[in-house]
Amino acid sequence: MKRKRHPIRGFFAGVFVGLGVAILLLIYGKMTTSSGWPALAIVGGFAVLGVLAGLFGPTRSRRSASAVR
């Protein structure tokens, strides 16, 4: 049985997590606003991790016909 992977869903989840981490770093003063590159690197890094998790991470098993009753 082939299991379905979700790399696009992982990409968007990674982008949102990266945005959240970048905003928290800006709020707590660990990252400056003078350059946008650190924020882009954080968002891009989490997006790549999200795609990798979507491709190689665990999947949910499909429901069998007897479990749907």
N, C-alpha and C positions, 0 to 999 in steps of 0.2 A: 504494500500500500504506500503510495507516494504522499508525503506530507507537504503541505503548502507553506512556503516561506513568505515573509513580508518585509523585503528590504526598503520599500518606499515608506511604509509605515514607520520603520526604524529610523529612516532619514529624518522624517518630520519630528519624531520623538526626540532625536538627538539635537535637532535645531532648537527645539523649545527648551530642552535641558541646558544647552549651551547658552541660550539667551538668559535664562534664569541665573546661571552661574556668573555670567558676565555682569549682569545687573547687580547681583550681590557683591561682587568684587568692587564695582564702582561705588556702591553705597557705603561699604565699609572702608573705602580709601586704600585698598590694596592695588588698585589699577587706576592710572590717570586717564583723564579724558583728552589729553593733548594729542594722542594718536589713537586711531581706531584699529590699528593692526592687532594689538593683543586681544581685543574683543572678537575680531574676525577669526583669529587663530583658535580661540576657545570654542566659538560656535562651530567652526569648520571641523575641529577635532572631535567634538561630540557628535556631529553629523556623521563623520566617518565611522565612529564607534557604533552609532545606531545602525548604520547600514551593515556593518559586520555582525552585529548582534542579530539583525533581521535575517542575514544569510546563514549564519552558523549556529545561532542560539537554539534553545529548545523550542519545540512546537507543541501545540495542543493536539491531542489525539482526536480523531473524528468520532462523533457519536455513532454508535451502532443503531440499527433499526429497532432492536429490542429495548434500548435505553430511552427512546423517544416517546414511547407509549405514554 
